[in-house]
């Protein structure tokens, strides 16, 4: 059985070395604008007015709201989950058994059809002794669960030639487009270790192509541990998230986030956001508390006195 990185999301869901954007060509097509973060670069002052928004943005990996979506305050499909799905699709690549060992570089390709159209073509060149590989992944109108992806990713890592499975993968992109309920372009570098359950995200940018706003995650790590016979995954994370309107917050999990494989959202856990100093001298903070797979709440310390002075009340995803 192919082992893929457990979708936490929820993330995170946080790809990768994509090297270009597909979906058309020709001399008449204007170049896509560069993805550059131009928002606030100072620590965010967490207030009663923005605590819920910041907590959800950090959890989702973006403040994008699906076009036409009607929610009761939570994410319908976090960005990290979208990205993790793409990486897991790539991780399904299999070379196939071979009894020939020649210390040669071998190139193989695999095409996967999208569940609602399009293709994902993975081509890798690997050393048939060490298992080291490099290659590309090309998405051409690749449709899965309503998302249509176009772009090219460069990949590298180590392949387990005995068990015919990926051990590690690094993917990176300068521009890849995901459209459907959202219209966004992403770039960044993502690394996954399928043995240890580690996901690392470096210089990850997401641009809302409707508003032009860009969000930035300079670094983020997620570690997952499976439990309950594979029925759930406990996740811990740390990193920094930049919101163009508010500035950045530092993220940690004070209680590991539990994601059951058959449920859409985490059932328990706490994600802590730390922002700028408040009037009381300490840092302003917020925490996203997962109450159940269908509900959550947000607490905020808006003056930095290490006590929660605002609560969102119970909200439904």
C-alpha positions as a Markdown table, in Angstrom:
| # | Residue | x | y | z |
|---|---|---|---|---|
| 1 | Unk | 0.0 | 0.0 | 0.0 |
| 2 | Unk | 1.3 | 3.4 | -0.9 |
| 3 | Unk | 2.0 | 5.5 | 2.2 |
| 4 | Unk | 1.0 | 9.2 | 1.8 |
| 5 | Unk | 1.3 | 12.0 | 4.2 |
| 6 | Unk | -1.7 | 12.1 | 6.5 |
| 7 | Unk | -3.9 | 15.1 | 5.6 |
| 8 | Unk | -4.1 | 17.0 | 8.7 |
| 9 | Unk | -5.4 | 19.5 | 6.8 |
| 10 | Unk | -5.3 | 20.7 | 7.5 |
| 11 | Unk | -3.1 | 21.1 | 6.9 |
| 12 | Unk | -1.6 | 21.6 | 6.8 |
| 13 | Unk | -1.5 | 21.4 | 4.8 |
| 14 | Unk | 1.5 | 23.0 | 3.7 |
| 15 | Unk | 4.1 | 21.1 | -1.4 |
| 16 | Unk | 7.4 | 21.1 | -3.6 |
| 17 | Unk | 9.5 | 23.0 | -6.2 |
| 18 | Unk | 7.1 | 24.2 | -8.8 |
| 19 | Unk | 8.9 | 25.9 | -11.6 |
| 20 | Unk | 6.3 | 27.3 | -13.9 |
| 21 | Unk | 2.6 | 27.8 | -14.5 |
| 22 | Unk | 0.8 | 25.9 | -17.2 |
| 23 | Unk | -2.5 | 26.5 | -18.9 |
| 24 | Unk | -1.6 | 28.2 | -22.2 |
| 25 | Unk | 1.2 | 29.8 | -24.1 |
| 26 | Unk | 2.1 | 31.8 | -27.1 |
| 27 | Unk | 3.8 | 35.1 | -27.7 |
| 28 | Unk | 0.7 | 37.1 | -27.2 |
| 29 | Unk | 0.1 | 36.0 | -23.6 |
| 30 | Unk | 1.3 | 38.5 | -21.1 |
| 31 | Unk | 3.7 | 37.2 | -18.4 |
| 32 | Unk | 2.1 | 36.5 | -15.0 |
| 33 | Unk | 2.8 | 39.1 | -12.4 |
| 34 | Unk | 5.5 | 38.1 | -9.9 |
| 35 | Unk | 4.2 | 36.9 | -6.5 |
| 36 | Unk | 5.7 | 39.4 | -4.0 |
| 37 | Unk | 4.6 | 40.0 | -0.5 |
| 38 | Unk | 3.9 | 43.8 | 0.0 |
| 39 | Unk | 1.8 | 43.7 | 3.1 |
| 40 | Unk | 2.6 | 44.6 | 6.7 |
| 41 | Unk | 5.8 | 43.1 | 8.0 |
| 42 | Unk | 5.4 | 44.0 | 11.7 |
| 43 | Unk | 3.9 | 41.8 | 14.4 |
| 44 | Unk | 0.1 | 41.8 | 14.3 |
| 45 | Unk | -1.8 | 43.5 | 17.2 |
| 46 | Unk | -4.4 | 40.9 | 18.1 |
| 47 | Unk | -7.7 | 42.5 | 19.0 |
| 48 | Unk | -11.3 | 41.4 | 19.6 |
| 49 | Unk | -12.1 | 42.6 | 16.1 |
| 50 | Unk | -9.5 | 40.5 | 14.3 |
| 51 | Unk | -8.8 | 37.5 | 16.5 |
| 52 | Unk | -11.2 | 35.2 | 14.9 |
| 53 | Unk | -10.1 | 36.2 | 11.4 |
| 54 | Unk | -6.4 | 35.8 | 12.1 |
| 55 | Unk | -6.9 | 32.4 | 13.8 |
| 56 | Unk | -8.8 | 31.0 | 10.8 |
| 57 | Unk | -6.4 | 32.6 | 8.3 |
| 58 | Unk | -3.4 | 31.0 | 10.0 |
| 59 | Unk | -5.2 | 27.6 | 10.3 |
| 60 | Unk | -6.3 | 27.7 | 6.7 |
| 61 | Unk | -3.1 | 29.0 | 5.3 |
| 62 | Unk | -4.9 | 31.9 | 3.6 |
| 63 | Unk | -7.8 | 34.3 | 4.2 |
| 64 | Unk | -9.3 | 33.4 | 0.8 |
| 65 | Unk | -13.1 | 32.8 | 0.9 |
| 66 | Unk | -14.4 | 30.5 | -1.8 |
| 67 | Unk | -16.4 | 32.4 | -4.4 |
| 68 | Unk | -20.1 | 32.0 | -3.7 |
| 69 | Unk | -19.5 | 29.9 | -0.6 |
| 70 | Unk | -21.8 | 30.3 | 2.4 |
| 71 | Unk | -20.2 | 29.3 | 5.7 |
| 72 | Unk | -21.0 | 29.8 | 9.3 |
| 73 | Unk | -17.6 | 31.1 | 10.3 |
| 74 | Unk | -15.1 | 28.4 | 9.4 |
| 75 | Unk | -13.2 | 27.1 | 6.4 |
| 76 | Unk | -14.9 | 25.0 | 3.8 |
| 77 | Unk | -11.6 | 23.7 | 2.4 |
| 78 | Unk | -8.3 | 25.0 | 3.9 |
| 79 | Unk | -5.5 | 25.8 | 1.5 |
| 80 | Unk | -3.1 | 23.5 | 3.2 |
| 81 | Unk | -5.4 | 20.6 | 2.5 |
| 82 | Unk | -5.5 | 21.5 | -1.2 |
| 83 | Unk | -1.7 | 21.5 | -1.4 |
| 84 | Unk | -1.2 | 18.4 | 0.7 |
| 85 | Unk | -3.6 | 16.6 | -1.7 |
| 86 | Unk | -1.4 | 17.6 | -4.7 |
| 87 | Unk | 1.7 | 16.3 | -2.9 |
| 88 | Unk | 0.0 | 13.0 | -2.0 |
| 89 | Unk | -1.1 | 12.5 | -5.6 |
| 90 | Unk | 2.6 | 12.8 | -6.6 |
| 91 | Unk | 3.6 | 10.4 | -3.8 |
| 92 | Unk | 1.5 | 7.7 | -5.4 |
| 93 | Unk | 4.1 | 7.4 | -8.2 |
| 94 | Unk | 5.5 | 3.8 | -8.4 |
| 95 | Unk | 8.5 | 2.6 | -10.4 |
| 96 | Unk | 7.5 | -1.0 | -10.4 |
| 97 | Unk | 9.7 | -4.0 | -9.5 |
| 98 | Unk | 12.9 | -4.7 | -11.3 |
| 99 | Unk | 15.6 | -7.3 | -10.8 |
| 100 | Unk | 18.2 | -5.4 | -12.9 |
| 101 | Unk | 20.7 | -3.3 | -11.0 |
| 102 | Unk | 23.0 | -1.5 | -13.4 |
| 103 | Unk | 24.0 | 1.6 | -11.4 |
| 104 | Unk | 22.3 | 3.6 | -14.2 |
| 105 | Unk | 20.1 | 6.6 | -14.4 |
| 106 | Unk | 16.6 | 5.4 | -15.3 |
| 107 | Unk | 13.7 | 7.6 | -16.4 |
| 108 | Unk | 10.0 | 6.7 | -16.0 |
| 109 | Unk | 6.7 | 8.5 | -16.3 |
| 110 | Unk | 3.3 | 8.0 | -14.9 |
| 111 | Unk | 0.0 | 9.7 | -15.8 |
| 112 | Unk | -2.9 | 10.1 | -13.4 |
| 113 | Unk | -6.3 | 11.3 | -14.6 |
| 114 | Unk | -8.2 | 13.8 | -12.5 |
| 115 | Unk | -11.4 | 12.7 | -10.9 |
| 116 | Unk | -13.2 | 15.4 | -12.9 |
| 117 | Unk | -10.9 | 15.8 | -15.8 |
| 118 | Unk | -7.3 | 16.7 | -16.8 |
| 119 | Unk | -4.0 | 15.0 | -16.1 |
| 120 | Unk | -1.1 | 14.9 | -13.7 |
| 121 | Unk | 2.1 | 13.6 | -15.4 |
| 122 | Unk | 5.0 | 12.7 | -13.1 |
| 123 | Unk | 8.4 | 12.0 | -14.8 |
| 124 | Unk | 11.4 | 11.1 | -12.6 |
| 125 | Unk | 15.0 | 10.1 | -13.3 |
| 126 | Unk | 16.4 | 7.9 | -10.6 |
| 127 | Unk | 19.6 | 6.0 | -9.7 |
| 128 | Unk | 18.6 | 2.3 | -9.6 |
| 129 | Unk | 21.1 | 1.6 | -6.8 |
| 130 | Unk | 20.7 | 4.6 | -4.4 |
| 131 | Unk | 17.1 | 5.5 | -5.2 |
| 132 | Unk | 18.0 | 9.2 | -5.5 |
| 133 | Unk | 15.7 | 10.9 | -8.0 |
| 134 | Unk | 14.8 | 14.2 | -9.6 |
| 135 | Unk | 12.0 | 15.1 | -12.0 |
| 136 | Unk | 8.9 | 17.1 | -12.7 |
| 137 | Unk | 5.2 | 17.0 | -12.1 |
| 138 | Unk | 3.0 | 18.7 | -14.7 |
| 139 | Unk | -0.7 | 19.5 | -14.0 |
| 140 | Unk | -2.8 | 20.2 | -17.0 |
| 141 | Unk | -6.4 | 21.2 | -16.2 |
| 142 | Unk | -6.0 | 18.6 | -13.4 |
| 143 | Unk | -9.4 | 18.5 | -11.7 |
| 144 | Unk | -10.0 | 17.0 | -8.2 |
| 145 | Unk | -12.9 | 17.7 | -5.9 |
| 146 | Unk | -13.7 | 20.8 | -7.9 |
| 147 | Unk | -10.2 | 22.3 | -7.9 |
| 148 | Unk | -8.5 | 22.7 | -11.3 |
| 149 | Unk | -4.7 | 22.9 | -11.2 |
| 150 | Unk | -2.3 | 24.0 | -13.9 |
| 151 | Unk | 1.4 | 24.2 | -13.5 |
| 152 | Unk | 4.7 | 22.4 | -13.3 |
| 153 | Unk | 6.6 | 21.3 | -10.2 |
| 154 | Unk | 10.2 | 20.1 | -9.9 |
| 155 | Unk | 10.7 | 17.3 | -7.5 |
| 156 | Unk | 13.6 | 15.4 | -5.9 |
| 157 | Unk | 14.1 | 13.0 | -3.0 |
| 158 | Unk | 14.8 | 9.4 | -2.2 |
| 159 | Unk | 12.9 | 6.4 | -3.5 |
| 160 | Unk | 12.7 | 3.0 | -1.7 |
| 161 | Unk | 13.5 | 0.6 | -4.6 |
| 162 | Unk | 12.8 | -2.5 | -2.4 |
| 163 | Unk | 9.3 | -1.5 | -1.3 |
| 164 | Unk | 8.5 | 0.6 | -4.4 |
| 165 | Unk | 7.5 | 3.7 | -2.5 |
| 166 | Unk | 8.7 | 7.3 | -1.9 |
| 167 | Unk | 10.7 | 7.9 | 1.3 |
| 168 | Unk | 11.1 | 11.7 | 0.9 |
| 169 | Unk | 9.9 | 14.3 | -1.6 |
| 170 | Unk | 10.9 | 18.0 | -2.1 |
| 171 | Unk | 8.7 | 20.0 | -4.4 |
| 172 | Unk | 9.1 | 23.7 | -5.4 |
| 173 | Unk | 7.2 | 26.2 | -7.5 |
| 174 | Unk | 7.5 | 29.7 | -8.7 |
| 175 | Unk | 3.9 | 29.7 | -10.0 |
| 176 | Unk | 1.1 | 27.2 | -9.9 |
| 177 | Unk | -2.6 | 28.1 | -10.3 |
| 178 | Unk | -5.6 | 26.6 | -8.5 |
| 179 | Unk | -9.0 | 27.6 | -9.7 |
| 180 | Unk | -12.6 | 26.7 | -9.1 |
| 181 | Unk | -14.2 | 27.9 | -5.9 |
| 182 | Unk | -11.1 | 30.0 | -5.4 |
| 183 | Unk | -8.7 | 31.6 | -7.9 |
| 184 | Unk | -5.2 | 31.6 | -6.5 |
| 185 | Unk | -1.6 | 31.3 | -7.5 |
| 186 | Unk | 1.0 | 29.8 | -5.2 |
| 187 | Unk | 4.8 | 29.5 | -5.0 |
| 188 | Unk | 7.1 | 27.9 | -2.4 |
| 189 | Unk | 9.1 | 24.9 | -1.4 |
| 190 | Unk | 7.7 | 21.9 | 0.5 |
| 191 | Unk | 9.4 | 18.8 | 1.9 |
| 192 | Unk | 7.9 | 15.7 | 3.2 |
| 193 | Unk | 9.4 | 12.6 | 5.0 |
| 194 | Unk | 6.9 | 9.8 | 4.8 |
| 195 | Unk | 8.7 | 7.8 | 7.4 |
| 196 | Unk | 8.8 | 10.4 | 10.1 |
| 197 | Unk | 5.6 | 12.3 | 9.3 |
| 198 | Unk | 7.4 | 15.6 | 8.8 |
| 199 | Unk | 6.2 | 18.4 | 6.5 |
| 200 | Unk | 8.3 | 21.5 | 6.0 |
| 201 | Unk | 7.2 | 24.6 | 4.2 |
| 202 | Unk | 9.7 | 27.3 | 3.1 |
| 203 | Unk | 8.9 | 30.7 | 1.5 |
| 204 | Unk | 5.3 | 29.9 | 0.7 |
| 205 | Unk | 3.3 | 32.6 | -1.0 |
| 206 | Unk | -0.3 | 32.6 | -2.0 |
| 207 | Unk | -1.9 | 35.3 | -4.2 |
| 208 | Unk | -5.6 | 35.9 | -4.4 |
| 209 | Unk | -5.9 | 36.6 | -8.1 |
| 210 | Unk | -9.2 | 38.4 | -7.5 |
| 211 | Unk | -7.9 | 41.0 | -5.0 |
| 212 | Unk | -4.2 | 40.8 | -5.8 |
| 213 | Unk | -3.3 | 40.4 | -2.1 |
| 214 | Unk | -0.5 | 38.1 | -1.2 |
| 215 | Unk | 0.0 | 36.1 | 2.0 |
| 216 | Unk | 3.4 | 34.7 | 3.1 |
| 217 | Unk | 4.6 | 31.8 | 5.3 |
| 218 | Unk | 8.4 | 32.0 | 5.5 |
| 219 | Unk | 8.7 | 28.8 | 7.5 |
| 220 | Unk | 6.4 | 26.2 | 8.8 |
| 221 | Unk | 6.8 | 22.7 | 10.1 |
| 222 | Unk | 4.3 | 20.0 | 10.9 |
| 223 | Unk | 4.9 | 16.7 | 12.6 |
| 224 | Unk | 2.3 | 14.0 | 12.5 |
| 225 | Unk | 1.9 | 10.8 | 14.6 |
| 226 | Unk | -0.7 | 8.2 | 13.7 |
| 227 | Unk | -2.8 | 6.6 | 16.4 |
| 228 | Unk | -5.8 | 4.4 | 17.0 |
| 229 | Unk | -4.7 | 1.8 | 14.4 |
| 230 | Unk | -4.5 | 4.5 | 11.8 |
| 231 | Unk | -7.9 | 6.0 | 12.6 |
| 232 | Unk | -6.5 | 9.4 | 13.6 |
| 233 | Unk | -3.4 | 11.6 | 13.4 |
| 234 | Unk | -2.1 | 13.9 | 16.1 |
| 235 | Unk | -0.3 | 17.0 | 14.7 |
| 236 | Unk | 2.0 | 19.6 | 16.1 |
| 237 | Unk | 3.2 | 22.7 | 14.3 |
| 238 | Unk | 5.3 | 25.7 | 14.5 |
| 239 | Unk | 5.9 | 28.6 | 12.2 |
| 240 | Unk | 5.1 | 32.2 | 11.2 |
| 241 | Unk | 2.2 | 33.5 | 9.1 |
| 242 | Unk | 2.1 | 37.0 | 7.4 |
| 243 | Unk | -1.3 | 38.6 | 6.8 |
| 244 | Unk | -1.1 | 41.6 | 4.5 |
| 245 | Unk | -3.6 | 43.6 | 6.5 |
| 246 | Unk | -2.5 | 42.9 | 10.0 |
| 247 | Unk | 1.1 | 41.7 | 10.0 |
| 248 | Unk | 2.6 | 38.4 | 11.3 |
| 249 | Unk | 1.8 | 36.0 | 14.1 |
| 250 | Unk | 3.9 | 33.1 | 15.4 |
| 251 | Unk | 2.1 | 29.8 | 15.6 |
| 252 | Unk | 2.5 | 26.8 | 17.9 |
| 253 | Unk | 0.3 | 24.0 | 19.1 |
| 254 | Unk | -0.1 | 24.0 | 22.9 |
| 255 | Unk | -2.2 | 20.8 | 22.6 |
| 256 | Unk | -1.7 | 18.5 | 19.6 |
| 257 | Unk | -4.4 | 18.7 | 17.0 |
| 258 | Unk | -6.3 | 15.4 | 16.4 |
| 259 | Unk | -7.6 | 14.7 | 13.0 |
| 260 | Unk | -9.7 | 11.6 | 12.4 |
| 261 | Unk | -9.4 | 10.1 | 9.0 |
| 262 | Unk | -13.2 | 9.9 | 8.4 |
| 263 | Unk | -14.0 | 13.4 | 9.6 |
| 264 | Unk | -13.6 | 16.7 | 7.7 |
| 265 | Unk | -12.2 | 18.8 | 10.6 |
| 266 | Unk | -10.0 | 18.3 | 13.7 |
| 267 | Unk | -11.8 | 17.1 | 16.8 |
| 268 | Unk | -9.5 | 18.5 | 19.5 |
| 269 | Unk | -6.4 | 20.5 | 20.0 |
| 270 | Unk | -5.3 | 24.2 | 20.4 |
| 271 | Unk | -3.4 | 26.4 | 17.9 |
| 272 | Unk | -1.8 | 29.4 | 19.6 |
| 273 | Unk | -1.1 | 32.7 | 17.8 |
| 274 | Unk | 1.3 | 35.2 | 19.3 |
| 275 | Unk | 1.4 | 38.8 | 18.1 |
| 276 | Unk | 2.6 | 42.3 | 19.0 |
| 277 | Unk | 3.0 | 43.5 | 22.6 |
| 278 | Unk | -0.2 | 44.9 | 24.2 |
| 279 | Unk | -0.8 | 47.7 | 26.6 |
| 280 | Unk | -0.1 | 45.5 | 29.6 |
| 281 | Unk | 3.4 | 44.7 | 28.4 |
| 282 | Unk | 3.1 | 41.1 | 27.3 |
| 283 | Unk | 2.3 | 39.9 | 23.8 |
| 284 | Unk | -1.2 | 39.9 | 22.5 |
| 285 | Unk | -2.4 | 36.4 | 21.7 |
| 286 | Unk | -5.2 | 34.3 | 20.4 |
| 287 | Unk | -6.0 | 30.6 | 20.5 |
| 288 | Unk | -8.0 | 28.5 | 18.1 |
| 289 | Unk | -9.7 | 25.7 | 20.1 |
| 290 | Unk | -11.0 | 22.7 | 18.2 |
| 291 | Unk | -14.1 | 21.7 | 20.2 |
| 292 | Unk | -15.3 | 18.9 | 17.9 |
| 293 | Unk | -15.2 | 18.1 | 14.2 |
| 294 | Unk | -18.1 | 20.5 | 13.7 |
| 295 | Unk | -17.3 | 23.4 | 16.0 |
| 296 | Unk | -14.5 | 25.6 | 17.4 |
| 297 | Unk | -14.0 | 28.8 | 19.4 |
| 298 | Unk | -11.4 | 31.5 | 19.6 |
| 299 | Unk | -10.0 | 33.2 | 22.8 |
| 300 | Unk | -8.0 | 36.4 | 22.7 |
| 301 | Unk | -5.6 | 38.2 | 25.1 |
| 302 | Unk | -5.9 | 41.7 | 23.6 |
| 303 | Unk | -3.8 | 43.6 | 26.1 |
| 304 | Unk | -0.9 | 41.2 | 26.8 |
| 305 | Unk | -1.7 | 40.4 | 30.5 |
| 306 | Unk | -1.7 | 36.6 | 30.0 |
| 307 | Unk | -5.4 | 36.2 | 30.5 |
| 308 | Unk | -8.1 | 35.7 | 27.9 |
| 309 | Unk | -10.4 | 38.8 | 27.8 |
| 310 | Unk | -12.4 | 37.9 | 24.7 |
| 311 | Unk | -14.2 | 34.8 | 23.5 |
| 312 | Unk | -15.9 | 34.2 | 20.2 |
| 313 | Unk | -18.4 | 31.7 | 21.6 |
| 314 | Unk | -19.0 | 28.4 | 19.9 |
| 315 | Unk | -18.9 | 28.6 | 16.1 |
| 316 | Unk | -19.6 | 25.9 | 13.5 |
| 317 | Unk | -17.4 | 25.0 | 10.6 |
